[in-house]
Amino acid sequence: MECGPNEPTLFNFENNSTRQFIHSLVLFQKAYAPIHGRICVFLCLFGVITNLIHCVVLTRPQMRQSAVNSIMTAVALCDLGTMGSYLIYIWHFVLGGNLCSNTQTHIWMYYLLLHIFLSIVLHTATLWLAVLMAFLRRMTLHRNTLYSKWQRVALARRASLTVIFIILLLCIPSLAVHQVIKYPHANWQPSFLCPKIISGILSKNHSEPIFTIIIRNTAMANGCWLFKANLWLTGICFKVIPCLLLLILSASLLQRLKQAEKKRCQLLLKQLSDSPKNDGRNSVDNLKQRGGIKKMHADRTTGLLLAILCVFLLTELPQGLIAILNAIYTADVHRFIYLTLGDVLDLLSLINSSVNFVLYCLMSSRYRQTFCSLFLPIKICGSCVANGGQSAPPLQSFVSEKQFNDNCDEQELKGTLAQRLAQRRRSTPTLRLQRIGSQQSHLSMRDWKERQQHQRRGSNFPKYLGEKIKEDSNDENKHQTNLQHLLTPNAGF
C-alpha cells in the first residue's frame, strides 16, 4: 500500500535492530498462523454459548429490572453477533479451504466485506456501552438516592439504542472505502489431487474467477487522505477515547467506593465502642461479622470494576494505538505490523467478547443464583437455588418478646424495629402482602406512624411499643398460620 512519495517511514532498515525486530515478527506470524484458526474456533464457540446464556439470564424477571443489566444484555447481543460472524469467517477462509473449493468467490467476498463492517460496528458498540454502563453507575452514586433516574430501565434502553445507532453511522466510511473486485489476470484451479478431478467430475482445465477486497481509488487519492481519516476515526473515536473514558469513570467509581468504605468503617468503630461484649444483635462479635460481610461485597464490586477495566485496556488500547500509527505511517504499519500481528489483534477482540459471562459468574451472587435456577439441577445448585429469591420467609413480629423483656436500650430497639420493617418490605412480594389479612399489614404501618408521633412528642417510646406488642400478640398469632401458607412456593400466587 503506497500513498505517495512523501509518505513518512516508521522503520529505519539500515539499523540492524530494526531488521531483527521485523524478522522476529515474521517468524512469530509463521509460528502462530497454523494454530490461530483452532484457537479462534474454540473462543467463538465458547463465546456464542456463553453470550446466549448471558442473554437468557439477564432477561429473567428478577434480573431485567436493572438498568445495568439492560445494557449488559445489549453488550451480550453485540458480542454474540461478533463471535458468530467471526466463526463463519474463520471456518470458511482459514479452516474450510480444500483442494476442490474456491474460497474467494463473489458471494464470499461480499460476506467478508459485511463481516468487516459488522465486526467494527458491534465491537465498537460493546466498548461504548461499557462506557455508558460506567457513566450510569457514577451518576447513580453522585445522586446518592435509592431510586435514581439514572437507574431506570427505559433510560438505559434508549441510551443503548442511541449509542448503537450513532456508531452505525460513524462506521459507514469503513464500508465505503472498500470494494470487491475481480482479479484481472488470475483464476482459481483445483489441485490435481482433488477427488473430483480424479473421478472425472471436473476437468483438468477447470477454472473459476477469483475476487478480492481492495481500497477504493477515491480513498487512495490525494495522499490517501480519506483512508487515513477513516483510520484516525477508528483509532481515536472507536478505541482510545472509550478506553480513556472507561479509565476515568472506573477510577471515579473506585474512589467513591473507597469513601463509602471509609465511612462504613468509622460507623462500625463507633458502634463497637458503644456496644458491650455480649448484647444480642449489636454485640461486638456480630458487628465485626457484619462488617466483614459488607467489606467482602465491596471487595467484589471493586474486583469486578478492575477486571472489566483491565480487560478493556489490555485488549482494545493496543489496537487503537496501532490504528493511529497506521494513519501516520500507513505503508510501514500495514506491511510490517498488520500483516504480521493482525491475527493477534483479532484474538484480543475475541477474548474481550467472551469474558463477560465469566466475570459476572465470579462477581455477582444474584447472577449465579439465576443461572443455577435455570440451567443446573437442584441437587447441584443446593442452597443457591433455594435462596434464589423465588420464595419469601414467613413474616416475624417487629420486636421479639425476649428482646423487650431484656430491657434493651431505646436506640437498639428503634434500630431493630427499622431493620425488621425494611426486611419485611424487602423479602415479601407485594402481591402476597396484599393477600395477607388487612389487620396484620395495616397494624404494622399504624404502629410505625404512631412511633413517629411519639418520637416528635418526646414520649417514652419503648414502653409504649411494648404495650402495643402485648396487646396485639394474640392477633398476630391468629394470622401466623395463614401467613406461612401464603408465603410458601406452592401457595398458588
C-alpha positions as semicolon CSV with decimal commas, in nm:
position;residue;x (nm);y (nm);z (nm)
1;M;0,000;0,000;0,000
2;E;0,161;0,322;-0,122
3;C;0,015;0,665;-0,052
4;G;0,271;0,877;-0,236
5;P;0,641;0,961;-0,244
6;N;0,622;1,182;0,064
7;E;0,489;0,905;0,287
8;P;0,674;0,907;0,626
9;T;0,851;0,587;0,728
10;L;0,835;0,425;1,070
11;F;1,127;0,184;1,043
12;N;1,488;0,251;0,955
13;F;1,607;-0,062;0,781
14;E;1,969;0,048;0,791
15;N;1,959;-0,034;1,162
16;N;2,034;-0,398;1,249
17;S;1,799;-0,399;1,549
18;T;1,511;-0,286;1,326
19;R;1,576;-0,566;1,078
20;Q;1,594;-0,819;1,363
21;F;1,266;-0,688;1,505
22;I;1,086;-0,723;1,170
23;H;1,238;-1,068;1,122
24;S;1,110;-1,171;1,467
25;L;0,759;-1,053;1,379
26;V;0,764;-1,258;1,059
27;L;0,884;-1,569;1,244
28;F;0,615;-1,522;1,508
29;Q;0,346;-1,492;1,240
30;K;0,461;-1,812;1,071
31;A;0,462;-1,999;1,403
32;Y;0,126;-1,871;1,523
33;A;-0,073;-1,887;1,197
34;P;-0,124;-2,269;1,198
35;I;-0,290;-2,265;1,542
36;H;-0,477;-1,936;1,510
37;G;-0,779;-2,093;1,344
38;R;-0,828;-2,362;1,609
39;I;-0,790;-2,116;1,896
40;C;-1,041;-1,879;1,738
41;V;-1,293;-2,159;1,675
42;F;-1,274;-2,257;2,043
43;L;-1,315;-1,896;2,158
44;C;-1,602;-1,834;1,917
45;L;-1,792;-2,146;2,022
46;F;-1,735;-2,063;2,387
47;G;-1,839;-1,700;2,329
48;V;-2,153;-1,787;2,135
49;I;-2,271;-2,034;2,402
50;T;-2,187;-1,811;2,699
51;N;-2,337;-1,499;2,543
52;L;-2,658;-1,690;2,468
53;I;-2,667;-1,797;2,834
54;H;-2,584;-1,439;2,930
55;C;-2,885;-1,309;2,737
56;V;-3,118;-1,569;2,887
57;V;-3,005;-1,497;3,245
58;L;-3,015;-1,119;3,211
59;T;-3,367;-1,121;3,064
60;R;-3,523;-1,310;3,356
61;P;-3,784;-1,108;3,551
62;Q;-3,563;-1,077;3,860
63;M;-3,268;-0,952;3,650
64;R;-3,414;-0,728;3,380
65;Q;-3,536;-0,462;3,625
66;S;-3,183;-0,320;3,646
67;A;-3,051;-0,054;3,408
68;V;-2,703;-0,207;3,417
69;N;-2,841;-0,549;3,329
70;S;-3,033;-0,395;3,040
71;I;-2,709;-0,254;2,900
72;M;-2,532;-0,583;2,964
73;T;-2,799;-0,755;2,755
74;A;-2,718;-0,522;2,465
75;V;-2,347;-0,594;2,516
76;A;-2,413;-0,968;2,509
77;L;-2,612;-0,936;2,185
78;C;-2,331;-0,735;2,023
79;D;-2,069;-0,987;2,138
80;L;-2,289;-1,270;2,013
81;G;-2,302;-1,112;1,667
82;T;-1,927;-1,052;1,667
83;M;-1,842;-1,409;1,765
84;G;-2,095;-1,564;1,528
85;S;-1,972;-1,363;1,231
86;Y;-1,609;-1,440;1,307
87;L;-1,686;-1,810;1,350
88;I;-1,826;-1,825;0,995
89;Y;-1,527;-1,630;0,864
90;I;-1,265;-1,848;1,032
91;W;-1,443;-2,169;0,937
92;H;-1,461;-2,081;0,567
93;F;-1,149;-1,876;0,495
94;V;-0,899;-2,030;0,739
95;L;-1,010;-2,387;0,807
96;G;-1,252;-2,454;0,521
97;G;-1,017;-2,439;0,224
98;N;-0,958;-2,769;0,047
99;L;-0,828;-2,898;-0,282
100;C;-1,163;-2,873;-0,459
101;S;-1,322;-2,546;-0,338
102;N;-1,269;-2,182;-0,426
103;T;-1,293;-1,976;-0,108
104;Q;-1,272;-1,640;-0,289
105;T;-1,595;-1,642;-0,483
106;H;-1,801;-1,329;-0,546
107;I;-2,057;-1,409;-0,275
108;W;-1,798;-1,493;-0,010
109;M;-1,607;-1,171;-0,076
110;Y;-1,922;-0,970;-0,014
111;Y;-1,974;-1,169;0,305
112;L;-1,617;-1,083;0,406
113;L;-1,687;-0,715;0,346
114;L;-2,005;-0,739;0,553
115;H;-1,813;-0,926;0,825
116;I;-1,555;-0,647;0,844
117;F;-1,829;-0,384;0,874
118;L;-2,032;-0,575;1,135
119;S;-1,722;-0,654;1,341
120;I;-1,631;-0,286;1,362
121;V;-1,987;-0,177;1,444
122;L;-2,064;-0,444;1,705
123;H;-1,727;-0,435;1,877
124;T;-1,723;-0,056;1,894
125;A;-2,078;-0,064;2,031
126;T;-1,957;-0,300;2,304
127;L;-1,686;-0,053;2,407
128;W;-1,918;0,246;2,421
129;L;-2,190;0,050;2,601
130;A;-1,933;-0,033;2,869
131;V;-1,861;0,339;2,899
132;L;-2,235;0,408;2,922
133;M;-2,269;0,148;3,196
134;A;-1,987;0,305;3,398
135;F;-2,139;0,651;3,347
136;L;-2,480;0,543;3,479
137;R;-2,316;0,384;3,783
138;R;-2,120;0,701;3,853
139;M;-2,425;0,926;3,819
140;T;-2,622;0,697;4,049
141;L;-2,355;0,727;4,317
142;H;-2,336;1,102;4,260
143;R;-2,710;1,144;4,320
144;N;-2,686;0,916;4,624
145;T;-3,053;0,818;4,611
146;L;-3,210;0,473;4,617
147;Y;-3,438;0,520;4,316
148;S;-3,225;0,741;4,093
149;K;-3,350;0,835;3,749
150;W;-3,017;0,710;3,614
151;Q;-3,119;0,355;3,711
152;R;-3,437;0,348;3,504
153;V;-3,451;0,061;3,258
154;A;-3,626;0,269;2,993
155;L;-3,349;0,529;3,004
156;A;-3,083;0,260;2,971
157;R;-3,256;0,104;2,670
158;R;-3,296;0,436;2,491
159;A;-2,935;0,526;2,560
160;S;-2,815;0,187;2,434
161;L;-3,011;0,218;2,109
162;T;-2,882;0,572;2,061
163;V;-2,522;0,461;2,108
164;I;-2,560;0,175;1,860
165;F;-2,728;0,400;1,601
166;I;-2,457;0,669;1,623
167;I;-2,181;0,409;1,591
168;L;-2,357;0,257;1,291
169;L;-2,347;0,595;1,118
170;L;-1,982;0,656;1,208
171;C;-1,881;0,315;1,070
172;I;-2,022;0,380;0,723
173;P;-1,687;0,526;0,599
174;S;-1,519;0,195;0,684
175;L;-1,760;0,026;0,445
176;A;-1,733;0,298;0,181
177;V;-1,353;0,287;0,142
178;H;-1,355;-0,083;0,041
179;Q;-1,483;-0,256;-0,268
180;V;-1,495;-0,607;-0,416
181;I;-1,317;-0,659;-0,749
182;K;-1,220;-0,949;-0,971
183;Y;-0,856;-1,035;-1,024
184;P;-0,795;-0,945;-1,390
185;H;-0,523;-1,198;-1,468
186;A;-0,573;-1,477;-1,213
187;N;-0,812;-1,769;-1,188
188;W;-0,859;-2,045;-0,936
189;Q;-0,791;-2,402;-1,045
190;P;-0,844;-2,719;-0,838
191;S;-0,546;-2,927;-0,737
192;F;-0,455;-3,236;-0,935
193;L;-0,514;-3,433;-0,614
194;C;-0,875;-3,317;-0,598
195;P;-1,106;-3,623;-0,587
196;K;-1,342;-3,458;-0,834
197;I;-1,065;-3,437;-1,094
198;I;-0,953;-3,793;-1,025
199;S;-1,308;-3,919;-1,064
200;G;-1,364;-3,710;-1,377
201;I;-1,634;-3,481;-1,236
202;L;-1,414;-3,178;-1,304
203;S;-1,182;-3,142;-1,599
204;K;-0,813;-3,072;-1,555
205;N;-0,858;-2,732;-1,721
206;H;-1,143;-2,625;-1,489
207;S;-1,101;-2,271;-1,353
208;E;-1,306;-2,010;-1,167
209;P;-1,259;-1,634;-1,125
210;I;-1,107;-1,505;-0,802
211;F;-1,241;-1,198;-0,623
212;T;-1,080;-0,986;-0,354
213;I;-1,133;-0,670;-0,146
214;I;-0,927;-0,358;-0,212
215;I;-0,923;0,008;-0,107
216;R;-1,116;0,232;-0,346
217;N;-0,918;0,464;-0,570
218;T;-1,107;0,764;-0,432
219;A;-0,988;0,675;-0,081
220;M;-0,627;0,641;-0,203
221;A;-0,626;0,972;-0,392
222;N;-0,451;1,284;-0,265
223;G;-0,213;1,101;-0,035
224;C;-0,477;0,856;0,098
225;W;-0,644;1,136;0,292
226;L;-0,986;0,966;0,304
227;F;-0,837;0,633;0,405
228;K;-0,622;0,800;0,672
229;A;-0,920;0,997;0,803
230;N;-1,106;0,670;0,850
231;L;-0,805;0,528;1,038
232;W;-0,796;0,833;1,266
233;L;-1,167;0,792;1,331
234;T;-1,121;0,422;1,409
235;G;-0,820;0,471;1,633
236;I;-0,935;0,772;1,833
237;C;-1,316;0,755;1,848
238;F;-1,355;0,377;1,843
239;K;-1,063;0,271;2,063
240;V;-0,864;0,535;2,253
241;I;-1,145;0,767;2,369
242;P;-1,371;0,491;2,511
243;C;-1,071;0,334;2,688
244;L;-0,974;0,667;2,846
245;L;-1,334;0,742;2,947
246;L;-1,368;0,397;3,099
247;L;-1,043;0,452;3,289
248;I;-1,162;0,788;3,426
249;L;-1,510;0,665;3,521
250;S;-1,375;0,347;3,680
251;A;-1,124;0,547;3,883
252;S;-1,406;0,777;3,997
253;L;-1,622;0,477;4,092
254;L;-1,339;0,318;4,288
255;Q;-1,275;0,646;4,469
256;R;-1,643;0,669;4,559
257;L;-1,643;0,311;4,685
258;K;-1,334;0,386;4,891
259;Q;-1,505;0,684;5,052
260;A;-1,812;0,474;5,131
261;E;-1,592;0,203;5,281
262;K;-1,415;0,462;5,497
263;K;-1,746;0,596;5,629
264;R;-1,868;0,243;5,695
265;C;-1,555;0,165;5,895
266;Q;-1,595;0,481;6,101
267;L;-1,957;0,393;6,177
268;L;-1,861;0,038;6,266
269;L;-1,588;0,158;6,503
270;K;-1,836;0,390;6,670
271;Q;-2,083;0,106;6,717
272;L;-1,807;-0,118;6,852
273;S;-1,706;0,143;7,106
274;D;-2,068;0,194;7,219
275;S;-2,168;-0,176;7,231
276;P;-2,097;-0,421;7,515
277;K;-1,931;-0,757;7,455
278;N;-2,244;-0,972;7,454
279;D;-2,560;-0,777;7,382
280;G;-2,760;-0,957;7,118
281;R;-2,754;-0,831;6,764
282;N;-2,535;-0,524;6,828
283;S;-2,268;-0,715;7,018
284;V;-1,903;-0,670;6,924
285;D;-1,881;-1,012;6,758
286;N;-2,194;-0,959;6,549
287;L;-2,085;-0,613;6,439
288;K;-1,747;-0,747;6,332
289;Q;-1,913;-1,026;6,137
290;R;-2,149;-0,787;5,959
291;G;-1,862;-0,553;5,884
292;G;-1,664;-0,837;5,730
293;I;-1,958;-0,937;5,508
294;K;-2,004;-0,581;5,382
295;K;-1,631;-0,549;5,318
296;M;-1,641;-0,872;5,117
297;H;-1,922;-0,733;4,896
298;A;-1,731;-0,407;4,849
299;D;-1,419;-0,603;4,753
300;R;-1,621;-0,799;4,496
301;T;-1,755;-0,480;4,341
302;T;-1,406;-0,333;4,328
303;G;-1,272;-0,653;4,177
304;L;-1,541;-0,656;3,909
305;L;-1,467;-0,295;3,810
306;L;-1,092;-0,359;3,799
307;A;-1,136;-0,679;3,598
308;I;-1,355;-0,509;3,336
309;L;-1,115;-0,215;3,315
310;C;-0,806;-0,435;3,276
311;V;-0,968;-0,650;3,006
312;F;-1,068;-0,347;2,801
313;L;-0,735;-0,170;2,837
314;L;-0,528;-0,478;2,753
315;T;-0,736;-0,580;2,452
316;E;-0,854;-0,251;2,300
317;L;-0,598;0,019;2,375
318;P;-0,316;-0,152;2,174
319;Q;-0,547;-0,174;1,872
320;G;-0,627;0,196;1,898
321;L;-0,262;0,293;1,917
322;I;-0,175;0,075;1,617
323;A;-0,464;0,229;1,419
324;I;-0,328;0,577;1,492
325;L;0,021;0,468;1,385
326;N;-0,133;0,325;1,069
327;A;-0,287;0,664;0,994
328;I;0,055;0,831;1,026
329;Y;0,285;0,564;0,880
330;T;0,036;0,392;0,650
331;A;0,267;0,183;0,432
332;D;0,507;0,057;0,701
333;V;0,243;-0,025;0,962
334;H;0,022;-0,204;0,710
335;R;0,308;-0,409;0,568
336;F;0,506;-0,496;0,879
337;I;0,257;-0,467;1,168
338;Y;-0,091;-0,556;1,045
339;L;0,019;-0,839;0,817
340;T;0,220;-1,000;1,100
341;L;0,014;-0,913;1,410
342;G;-0,334;-0,897;1,260
343;D;-0,424;-1,243;1,389
344;V;-0,318;-1,147;1,742
345;L;-0,532;-0,832;1,731
346;D;-0,831;-1,042;1,624
347;L;-0,759;-1,281;1,911
348;L;-0,762;-0,994;2,162
349;S;-1,101;-0,879;2,034
350;L;-1,242;-1,231;2,068
351;I;-1,111;-1,260;2,425
352;N;-1,278;-0,932;2,515
353;S;-1,608;-1,055;2,370
354;S;-1,610;-1,382;2,564
355;V;-1,517;-1,286;2,922
356;N;-1,832;-1,106;3,041
357;F;-2,007;-1,429;3,136
358;V;-1,705;-1,545;3,337
359;L;-1,671;-1,210;3,516
360;Y;-2,036;-1,197;3,616
361;C;-2,036;-1,558;3,737
362;L;-1,735;-1,483;3,957
363;M;-1,854;-1,149;4,093
364;S;-2,236;-1,148;4,112
365;S;-2,417;-1,378;4,356
366;R;-2,761;-1,291;4,213
367;Y;-2,634;-1,380;3,864
368;R;-2,509;-1,717;3,992
369;Q;-2,840;-1,786;4,164
370;T;-3,039;-1,711;3,848
371;F;-2,800;-1,916;3,635
372;C;-2,827;-2,213;3,871
373;S;-3,205;-2,200;3,882
374;L;-3,222;-2,202;3,501
375;F;-2,951;-2,443;3,386
376;L;-2,833;-2,665;3,672
377;P;-3,014;-2,945;3,859
378;I;-3,139;-2,873;4,208
379;K;-2,901;-3,126;4,361
380;I;-2,603;-2,943;4,214
381;C;-2,730;-2,598;4,295
382;G;-2,813;-2,679;4,656
383;S;-2,876;-2,368;4,855
384;C;-2,805;-2,149;4,552
385;V;-3,146;-2,231;4,403
386;A;-3,320;-2,238;4,738
387;N;-3,211;-1,882;4,811
388;G;-3,254;-1,752;4,460
389;G;-3,535;-1,519;4,551
390;Q;-3,820;-1,747;4,444
391;S;-3,988;-1,765;4,784
392;A;-4,002;-1,541;5,086
393;P;-3,967;-1,639;5,451
394;P;-4,260;-1,607;5,692
395;L;-4,306;-1,265;5,843
396;Q;-4,197;-1,210;6,201
397;S;-4,303;-0,956;6,457
398;F;-4,103;-0,636;6,474
399;V;-3,958;-0,697;6,821
400;S;-3,945;-1,034;6,990
401;E;-4,074;-1,093;7,341
402;K;-3,724;-1,174;7,465
403;Q;-3,576;-0,851;7,328
404;F;-3,840;-0,646;7,506
405;N;-3,814;-0,832;7,835
406;D;-3,434;-0,799;7,834
407;N;-3,476;-0,422;7,881
408;C;-3,268;-0,332;7,575
409;D;-3,193;0,035;7,532
410;E;-3,406;0,268;7,323
411;Q;-3,163;0,309;7,032
412;E;-3,122;-0,064;6,991
413;L;-3,498;-0,117;6,997
414;K;-3,553;0,153;6,735
415;G;-3,277;0,006;6,517
416;T;-3,429;-0,341;6,546
417;L;-3,772;-0,209;6,452
418;A;-3,639;-0,025;6,146
419;Q;-3,438;-0,327;6,033
420;R;-3,731;-0,568;6,071
421;L;-3,958;-0,334;5,878
422;A;-3,702;-0,299;5,598
423;Q;-3,653;-0,677;5,592
424;R;-4,029;-0,733;5,568
425;R;-4,064;-0,490;5,277
426;R;-3,759;-0,637;5,103
427;S;-3,834;-1,007;5,139
428;T;-4,214;-1,020;5,094
429;P;-4,361;-0,982;4,743
430;T;-4,616;-0,702;4,710
431;L;-4,885;-0,930;4,568
432;R;-4,862;-1,169;4,861
433;L;-4,867;-0,888;5,115
434;Q;-5,192;-0,768;4,963
435;R;-5,346;-1,112;5,011
436;I;-5,248;-1,127;5,379
437;G;-5,512;-1,024;5,634
438;S;-5,564;-0,650;5,633
439;Q;-5,544;-0,629;6,011
440;Q;-5,188;-0,772;6,011
441;S;-5,046;-0,550;5,736
442;H;-5,222;-0,227;5,839
443;L;-5,133;-0,281;6,202
444;S;-4,761;-0,260;6,131
445;M;-4,796;0,063;5,933
446;R;-5,013;0,214;6,208
447;D;-4,751;0,125;6,465
448;W;-4,486;0,286;6,251
449;K;-4,683;0,611;6,218
450;E;-4,758;0,620;6,590
451;R;-4,388;0,562;6,656
452;Q;-4,308;0,879;6,461
453;Q;-4,572;1,076;6,651
454;H;-4,440;0,964;6,988
455;Q;-4,085;1,048;6,887
456;R;-4,191;1,402;6,797
457;R;-4,376;1,435;7,129
458;G;-4,074;1,307;7,322
459;S;-4,271;1,031;7,495
460;N;-4,129;0,706;7,625
461;F;-4,145;0,507;7,302
462;P;-4,005;0,168;7,420
463;K;-4,265;0,140;7,693
464;Y;-4,545;0,232;7,453
465;L;-4,423;-0,015;7,191
466;G;-4,405;-0,292;7,448
467;E;-4,764;-0,231;7,548
468;K;-4,873;-0,234;7,185
469;I;-4,692;-0,559;7,115
470;K;-4,853;-0,728;7,416
471;E;-5,196;-0,602;7,311
472;D;-5,161;-0,724;6,953
473;S;-4,976;-1,050;7,016
474;N;-5,297;-1,252;7,006
475;D;-5,400;-1,100;6,671
476;E;-5,057;-1,174;6,525
477;N;-5,070;-1,538;6,636
478;K;-5,410;-1,577;6,471
479;H;-5,269;-1,475;6,134
480;Q;-4,939;-1,666;6,159
481;T;-5,074;-1,996;6,019
482;N;-5,241;-1,829;5,721
483;L;-4,930;-1,615;5,664
484;Q;-4,693;-1,912;5,645
485;H;-4,925;-2,082;5,397
486;L;-4,936;-1,775;5,173
487;L;-4,558;-1,738;5,168
488;T;-4,478;-2,094;5,063
489;P;-4,371;-2,150;4,697
490;N;-4,677;-2,370;4,628
491;A;-4,932;-2,121;4,758
492;G;-5,066;-2,061;4,409
493;F;-4,974;-1,693;4,357
